[in-house]
Amino acid sequence: MQFINSYKPLQTSKPKIKKTIVILFILFLILFPKANQSNLQNTLNYVDFKDFDNLRVLIDRINPYNTNLILKGANISLRYSTYQFPSIYQGGFYLSNQLTILNLNPVLKFYYDNNDSQMNEVSNFKDIMILSTNYLEYRDRKYRGKFFIVNKNDEYYLINLVSMDDYLRSVVPSEMPVSWDIEALKAQAIIARTYAIRVALERRKKNEVFDLYSTVMDQAYYGVDKENPRTDIAVQQTDNLIVVYEGYPIWALYHSNCGGQTLDGRLVFPTRLNKNENYLTSVKCLYQGKEWENKVETYSLKKAIEKLTKTRVYSIDNIYTNNFRTYIVYNGGVIYSLYNWEVRKFLGYSVVKSPYLKEIKIQGGYVNFKGIGLGHGVGLCQFGANVLAKNGFKCEEIIKYYYKGVEIVDKDRWLKNANI
């Protein structure tokens, strides 16, 4: 079927009725301005600024000119809004299990099931909403909630609007083994909820179209298939609990294992923390971590140093580490030093697995790195949290062990008094 472009006003032979409707609409705007503005803002942003029961999770960025986006679901349907009526989503209901979007720019083109002979075309649309009566499947992953396709600065984003609880039901088992102690899983649920709120706050202040990445750039969110009864219990039993410092949600950073001692957050993430946020201090950990070893070609290291120093590197004479710094001696005696977490960034997190480097050696045509731990080393150590749980620590005690001076509060009570 072909959609009628809704931005064209419908003609009517009853001008009196039309005039009456317009007058009533204007009276509604006058009498209820705040309600109308709030509803419109909710629709434009998909969630209210202070609504943390729902999150906008970025699933993918989309090529608008050759999209070929395939979504699956039960009774799946596409709705769209226009620039003239951005708060109204229109479109039909369908008994189809698959939606294919071929193109987004300059015209939206899509069809249902495999029936490409029944192409639908819509021009001058603003945003797209996609619904299903159960899950929405994209690239072999199923998601709860709704999908939106949003255009910002000629970039198109596929966003999953999902409830906080359903988001956490996927994040907690994606980030921590479901077989671990329930108190460790509960601690993970609380800090994952806190992290989501803090990041969402920061992005909403900047008017971003999404709150969170679905990858480890924020938190791993891999959909319905990751959900597990044990982690569902952890989410339910910590319902609404978040971690605050001086009345504000913390950067609830966490990592796999620290290698025996966590790092001060101000060293590794100096731009993330406000000057008064002092909860990410270094603490000793009961879990000592596992050693790892990796190597990179000397040639690759040369190119990386050239990029950093903007100079030609003819030789690497020596490389060593001391007190979380790596020292590279090149070109017959020039020394370049940088922190180990910076080494991880420019050589790759899968190569240098943690900032705890124990030894660096040049061997043949390679540079060999030996270290201990996994991840950036700041905040909660997940393996350490499980050790604490096995030793009788409750989830609140685990959190306060790794984040100093914090409180655990009810999200809704915090939000009621929050100045944001």
C-alpha positions as CSV (number, residue, x, y, z in Angstrom):
1,M,0.0,0.0,0.0
2,Q,1.0,3.6,-0.5
3,F,0.9,5.9,2.5
4,I,-0.7,9.4,2.0
5,N,1.8,12.1,3.0
6,S,0.2,13.3,6.2
7,Y,1.9,16.7,6.1
8,K,-0.7,17.7,3.4
9,P,-3.8,19.0,5.1
10,L,-7.0,17.2,4.4
11,Q,-9.7,19.2,2.6
12,T,-13.1,19.4,4.2
13,S,-16.5,20.6,3.0
14,K,-17.5,21.6,6.5
15,P,-15.7,24.8,7.3
16,K,-17.8,25.5,10.4
17,I,-16.8,22.2,12.0
18,K,-13.2,22.8,11.1
19,K,-13.2,26.3,12.6
20,T,-14.8,24.9,15.8
21,I,-12.0,22.3,16.1
22,V,-9.3,24.9,15.7
23,I,-10.9,27.2,18.3
24,L,-11.2,24.3,20.8
25,F,-7.6,23.3,20.1
26,I,-6.4,26.9,20.8
27,L,-8.4,27.0,24.0
28,F,-6.8,23.7,25.1
29,L,-3.3,25.2,24.5
30,I,-4.3,28.3,26.6
31,L,-5.9,26.4,29.4
32,F,-3.3,23.5,29.6
33,P,0.0,24.9,28.3
34,K,2.2,23.0,30.7
35,A,0.5,19.6,30.1
36,N,0.7,20.1,26.3
37,Q,4.3,21.1,26.4
38,S,5.3,18.2,28.6
39,N,3.5,15.6,26.4
40,L,5.1,17.0,23.3
41,Q,8.5,17.0,24.9
42,N,8.1,13.4,26.0
43,T,7.3,12.4,22.4
44,L,10.1,14.3,20.9
45,N,12.7,12.9,23.3
46,Y,11.0,9.5,23.8
47,V,11.6,9.8,27.5
48,D,11.3,12.8,29.9
49,F,14.6,14.2,31.2
50,K,13.9,12.9,34.7
51,D,12.4,9.6,33.6
52,F,14.9,6.9,34.4
53,D,12.4,4.0,34.3
54,N,13.0,4.1,30.6
55,L,16.3,4.3,28.7
56,R,17.3,4.9,25.1
57,V,19.9,2.4,24.1
58,L,21.8,2.8,20.9
59,I,21.8,-0.5,18.9
60,D,23.3,0.6,15.6
61,R,24.1,3.5,13.3
62,I,22.4,3.1,9.9
63,N,23.3,3.9,6.3
64,P,20.4,6.1,5.1
65,Y,21.1,5.6,1.4
66,N,21.4,1.8,1.2
67,T,19.9,0.7,4.4
68,N,18.6,-2.9,3.9
69,L,17.5,-3.0,7.6
70,I,15.7,-6.3,8.5
71,L,13.7,-6.4,11.7
72,K,11.6,-9.4,12.9
73,G,8.8,-9.7,15.5
74,A,5.2,-10.7,16.0
75,N,2.7,-8.4,14.3
76,I,5.5,-6.0,13.5
77,S,4.5,-2.6,12.3
78,L,6.2,0.7,11.4
79,R,4.9,4.2,12.4
80,Y,6.3,7.5,11.5
81,S,6.0,11.1,12.6
82,T,6.3,14.3,10.4
83,Y,8.0,17.6,11.0
84,Q,4.6,19.3,11.0
85,F,3.2,16.8,13.6
86,P,6.2,15.5,15.5
87,S,4.2,14.2,18.4
88,I,1.9,12.0,16.3
89,Y,3.0,8.6,15.0
90,Q,0.9,7.3,12.2
91,G,0.8,4.1,10.2
92,G,-1.1,0.8,10.0
93,F,-1.3,-2.4,12.0
94,Y,0.1,-5.5,10.3
95,L,0.0,-9.2,10.9
96,S,3.6,-9.6,9.6
97,N,6.7,-11.1,11.1
98,Q,9.3,-9.2,9.2
99,L,10.0,-5.6,8.2
100,T,12.6,-4.6,5.7
101,I,13.6,-1.0,5.4
102,L,15.4,-0.4,2.1
103,N,16.0,3.3,2.2
104,L,15.7,6.3,4.5
105,N,17.0,9.2,2.5
106,P,15.5,11.0,0.6
107,V,12.4,8.8,0.8
108,L,11.5,6.1,3.4
109,K,11.0,2.8,1.5
110,F,9.9,-0.4,3.3
111,Y,7.9,-3.6,2.9
112,Y,6.6,-6.4,5.1
113,D,7.6,-10.1,5.1
114,N,9.2,-10.9,1.7
115,N,6.7,-9.1,-0.4
116,D,8.9,-6.4,-2.0
117,S,6.2,-5.9,-4.7
118,Q,4.1,-4.1,-2.1
119,M,6.6,-1.3,-1.4
120,N,5.6,1.5,0.9
121,E,7.0,5.0,0.4
122,V,6.9,8.0,2.8
123,S,8.5,11.4,2.2
124,N,9.0,14.2,4.7
125,F,9.0,12.0,7.7
126,K,10.8,12.9,10.9
127,D,11.3,9.8,13.1
128,I,10.2,6.2,12.9
129,M,8.8,3.9,15.6
130,I,8.7,0.1,15.2
131,L,6.5,-2.0,17.3
132,S,6.0,-5.8,17.9
133,T,3.6,-7.7,20.2
134,N,6.5,-9.7,21.7
135,Y,10.2,-9.0,20.9
136,L,12.0,-7.1,18.2
137,E,14.8,-9.0,16.6
138,Y,17.8,-7.3,14.9
139,R,20.9,-9.2,13.7
140,D,20.0,-12.3,15.6
141,R,19.4,-10.6,18.9
142,K,16.0,-10.1,20.5
143,Y,15.1,-7.0,22.4
144,R,12.2,-5.9,24.6
145,G,10.5,-2.5,24.2
146,K,10.3,-0.4,21.1
147,F,12.7,0.6,18.4
148,F,13.1,4.2,17.1
149,I,15.0,5.4,14.0
150,V,16.1,8.9,14.7
151,N,17.8,11.4,12.4
152,K,20.2,13.9,13.9
153,N,22.5,16.0,11.7
154,D,21.9,13.6,8.8
155,E,23.0,10.6,10.9
156,Y,20.4,7.8,11.5
157,Y,20.4,5.9,14.8
158,L,18.5,2.7,15.7
159,I,17.5,3.1,19.3
160,N,15.8,0.6,21.7
161,L,13.5,2.3,24.1
162,V,13.5,-0.2,27.0
163,S,12.5,-0.1,30.7
164,M,15.3,0.1,33.2
165,D,14.4,-3.3,34.7
166,D,14.5,-5.1,31.3
167,Y,17.7,-3.3,30.4
168,L,19.3,-4.6,33.6
169,R,18.0,-8.1,33.1
170,S,20.2,-8.2,30.0
171,V,23.2,-6.2,31.3
172,V,23.9,-8.0,34.6
173,P,24.3,-11.5,33.0
174,S,26.2,-9.9,30.1
175,E,28.7,-8.3,32.5
176,M,29.0,-10.9,35.2
177,P,28.8,-14.8,35.2
178,V,25.4,-15.9,36.4
179,S,26.9,-18.7,38.5
180,W,28.6,-16.2,40.9
181,D,27.4,-15.5,44.4
182,I,24.1,-13.8,44.6
183,E,25.4,-10.9,46.6
184,A,28.0,-10.1,43.9
185,L,25.2,-10.2,41.3
186,K,23.2,-7.9,43.4
187,A,26.1,-5.5,43.7
188,Q,26.5,-5.6,39.9
189,A,22.8,-4.8,39.5
190,I,23.0,-1.7,41.7
191,I,26.1,-0.3,40.1
192,A,24.8,-1.1,36.6
193,R,21.6,0.8,37.4
194,T,23.7,3.7,38.8
195,Y,26.0,3.8,35.8
196,A,23.0,3.9,33.5
197,I,21.5,6.9,35.3
198,R,24.8,8.8,35.5
199,V,25.6,8.4,31.8
200,A,22.0,9.1,30.8
201,L,22.1,12.3,32.8
202,E,25.3,13.5,31.1
203,R,24.0,12.7,27.6
204,R,20.6,14.2,28.2
205,K,22.2,17.5,29.3
206,K,23.9,17.5,25.9
207,N,20.7,16.8,24.1
208,E,21.9,13.5,22.7
209,V,19.4,11.3,21.0
210,F,20.4,8.2,23.0
211,D,21.3,7.5,26.6
212,L,23.7,4.5,26.4
213,Y,25.7,2.5,24.0
214,S,24.8,-1.2,23.9
215,T,28.4,-2.3,23.9
216,V,31.2,-2.2,26.5
217,M,31.7,1.5,25.5
218,D,29.1,1.8,28.3
219,Q,27.6,-1.5,29.4
220,A,27.1,-4.8,27.5
221,Y,23.5,-5.1,26.6
222,Y,22.9,-8.1,24.4
223,G,19.1,-8.5,24.6
224,V,16.6,-11.1,25.8
225,D,18.7,-14.2,25.2
226,K,21.2,-13.2,27.9
227,E,18.5,-13.0,30.6
228,N,18.8,-15.6,33.4
229,P,16.6,-16.4,36.5
230,R,19.5,-15.8,38.9
231,T,20.3,-12.3,37.6
232,D,16.6,-11.5,37.4
233,I,16.4,-12.2,41.1
234,A,19.4,-9.9,41.6
235,V,17.7,-7.1,39.7
236,Q,14.4,-7.6,41.6
237,Q,15.9,-7.7,45.0
238,T,17.8,-4.5,44.4
239,D,14.9,-2.7,42.8
240,N,15.4,1.0,42.5
241,L,18.6,1.1,44.5
242,I,21.4,3.4,43.3
243,V,24.7,4.7,44.6
244,V,25.2,8.4,45.3
245,Y,28.0,10.6,46.6
246,E,27.0,13.8,48.2
247,G,23.5,13.4,46.7
248,Y,24.4,12.7,43.1
249,P,24.7,9.3,41.2
250,I,28.3,8.2,40.9
251,W,30.4,7.2,37.9
252,A,29.9,3.5,38.9
253,L,33.0,2.3,37.0
254,Y,33.9,-1.4,37.2
255,H,36.2,-3.9,35.5
256,S,36.9,-7.6,35.4
257,N,39.8,-7.8,37.8
258,C,42.3,-5.4,39.1
259,G,45.4,-7.6,39.8
260,G,45.4,-7.0,43.6
261,Q,44.7,-3.2,43.9
262,T,42.3,-0.9,42.2
263,L,43.6,2.4,40.6
264,D,42.6,6.0,41.6
265,G,39.9,7.1,39.1
266,R,41.4,10.6,38.9
267,L,44.5,9.2,37.3
268,V,42.8,7.0,34.7
269,F,39.7,9.1,34.0
270,P,40.7,12.7,34.9
271,T,37.9,14.3,32.8
272,R,35.0,12.2,34.1
273,L,35.1,13.3,37.7
274,N,34.1,16.6,39.2
275,K,36.7,18.1,41.6
276,N,34.7,17.1,44.6
277,E,34.1,13.5,43.6
278,N,36.5,11.5,45.8
279,Y,34.9,8.0,45.9
280,L,37.1,6.3,43.2
281,T,40.2,5.9,45.4
282,S,42.7,3.0,45.2
283,V,41.8,0.1,47.5
284,K,43.4,-3.3,48.1
285,C,41.6,-6.3,46.6
286,L,41.4,-9.9,47.8
287,Y,41.5,-11.2,44.3
288,Q,45.1,-11.2,42.9
289,G,44.2,-11.7,39.3
290,K,45.7,-13.8,36.5
291,E,48.9,-13.1,34.6
292,W,48.8,-12.5,30.9
293,E,51.3,-12.1,28.1
294,N,51.0,-10.6,24.6
295,K,53.3,-9.2,22.0
296,V,53.2,-6.6,19.2
297,E,55.5,-6.1,16.2
298,T,58.2,-3.5,16.8
299,Y,57.2,-2.0,13.5
300,S,53.7,-1.4,14.8
301,L,55.1,0.2,17.9
302,K,57.3,2.5,15.8
303,K,54.2,3.7,13.9
304,A,52.3,4.3,17.1
305,I,55.1,6.4,18.5
306,E,55.4,8.4,15.3
307,K,51.7,9.2,15.5
308,L,52.0,10.3,19.2
309,T,55.3,12.3,18.8
310,K,54.8,13.6,15.2
311,T,58.4,12.6,14.5
312,R,60.1,9.9,12.5
313,V,61.1,6.8,14.5
314,Y,64.2,5.0,13.1
315,S,64.8,2.6,16.0
316,I,63.4,1.5,19.3
317,D,66.4,1.0,21.6
318,N,64.7,0.0,24.9
319,I,61.3,-0.1,26.6
320,Y,60.5,-0.7,30.2
321,T,57.8,0.0,32.9
322,N,57.9,1.5,36.4
323,N,55.2,2.8,38.7
324,F,52.4,2.6,36.1
325,R,54.5,4.4,33.4
326,T,56.0,3.0,30.3
327,Y,59.3,4.5,29.0
328,I,60.2,4.1,25.4
329,V,63.8,4.9,24.3
330,Y,64.1,5.5,20.6
331,N,66.4,7.1,17.9
332,G,69.5,6.6,20.0
333,G,68.4,8.0,23.3
334,V,65.2,10.0,23.0
335,I,62.8,9.0,25.9
336,Y,59.1,9.1,25.6
337,S,56.9,8.2,28.6
338,L,53.2,7.7,29.1
339,Y,50.9,6.1,31.6
340,N,50.1,2.4,31.2
341,W,46.4,3.1,30.6
342,E,47.5,5.3,27.7
343,V,49.6,2.5,26.4
344,R,46.4,0.3,26.4
345,K,44.6,3.0,24.4
346,F,47.1,3.3,21.6
347,L,48.2,-0.3,21.4
348,G,44.7,-1.9,21.9
349,Y,42.9,-3.1,25.0
350,S,43.1,-6.7,23.8
351,V,46.9,-6.5,23.6
352,V,47.6,-4.7,26.8
353,K,44.9,-6.2,29.0
354,S,45.4,-4.0,32.1
355,P,47.5,-1.1,33.4
356,Y,49.4,-3.5,35.7
357,L,52.4,-4.2,33.5
358,K,55.1,-6.3,35.2
359,E,57.6,-6.5,32.4
360,I,58.2,-5.2,28.8
361,K,61.0,-6.7,26.7
362,I,62.1,-6.4,23.1
363,Q,62.5,-9.9,21.7
364,G,63.5,-10.1,18.0
365,G,61.0,-8.2,15.9
366,Y,58.5,-8.0,18.7
367,V,57.8,-6.2,22.0
368,N,56.6,-8.6,24.6
369,F,54.2,-7.3,27.4
370,K,53.6,-9.2,30.6
371,G,51.0,-8.1,33.1
372,I,48.3,-9.0,35.6
373,G,44.5,-8.3,35.8
374,L,41.9,-7.4,33.1
375,G,40.3,-4.1,32.5
376,H,41.0,-0.5,33.4
377,G,41.3,-1.2,37.1
378,V,39.1,1.6,38.5
379,G,36.1,1.1,40.8
380,L,34.6,-2.3,41.5
381,C,36.7,-5.3,40.7
382,Q,34.1,-7.9,39.7
383,F,36.3,-11.0,40.6
384,G,37.1,-9.2,43.9
385,A,33.4,-8.6,44.5
386,N,32.7,-12.3,44.1
387,V,35.5,-13.2,46.6
388,L,34.0,-10.7,49.1
389,A,30.6,-12.2,48.6
390,K,31.9,-15.7,49.3
391,N,33.4,-14.3,52.5
392,G,30.0,-13.2,53.7
393,F,29.9,-9.6,52.5
394,K,26.4,-8.3,51.5
395,C,26.0,-6.3,48.3
396,E,25.9,-3.0,50.1
397,E,29.2,-3.8,51.9
398,I,30.8,-4.8,48.6
399,I,29.9,-1.5,47.0
400,K,31.1,0.6,50.0
401,Y,34.4,-1.4,50.0
402,Y,35.2,-0.3,46.4
403,Y,33.5,3.2,46.4
404,K,34.5,5.3,49.4
405,G,32.1,7.6,51.2
406,V,29.0,6.7,49.1
407,E,25.4,6.0,50.1
408,I,22.9,3.5,48.6
409,V,19.5,5.1,48.2
410,D,16.1,4.6,46.5
411,K,16.1,6.1,43.0
412,D,12.7,7.6,43.2
413,R,13.3,9.2,46.6
414,W,16.6,10.6,45.3
415,L,14.9,11.9,42.1
416,K,12.2,13.6,44.1
417,N,14.7,15.9,45.8
418,A,17.3,16.0,43.0
419,N,18.4,19.3,41.6
420,I,19.0,18.3,38.0
